[in-house]
Amino acid sequence: MKNSYAEMTYAELVAKRDDLRREALNLRMAKVLGHVENPLAIRTTRRDIARLNTLIHEYALGIRTKSN
């Protein structure tokens, strides 16, 4: 999964990050209610969001080009 993010376009990265943010919110709410089936999913989702933010920031810095 880590390598597949590097192959995504800028728009796909932003869309995926938004989806993961919604998922993270739902997982946090489920944790508060005490119904999380997989507590590890919270950590992996948070780390995936960080990976996506890093790649998006690379586009902003010009390290990656938006034409990819």
C-alpha positions, 0 to 999 in steps of 0.5 A, a space after each residue: 500500500 505504501 508504494 501505491 500512494 507514490 504512483 497516485 496523481 495529486 488529485 487522487 492523493 487529496 481525494 484519498 486523504 479526505 476519505 481517510 480523514 472521514 474514516 479516522 473520524 468514524 473510528 475515533 467516534 466508535 472508540 469513544 462509544 466502545 465498539 471498535 472491532 480493530 483498534 489497530 485500524 486507528 493507528 494505520 489510518 492515522 499513519 496513512 494520512 501522514 504518508 499522504 500529507 507528505 506526498 501532497 507537501 512534496 507536490 507543493 514544494 515542487 519535488 514532485 510534479 503534478 503531471 505525474 
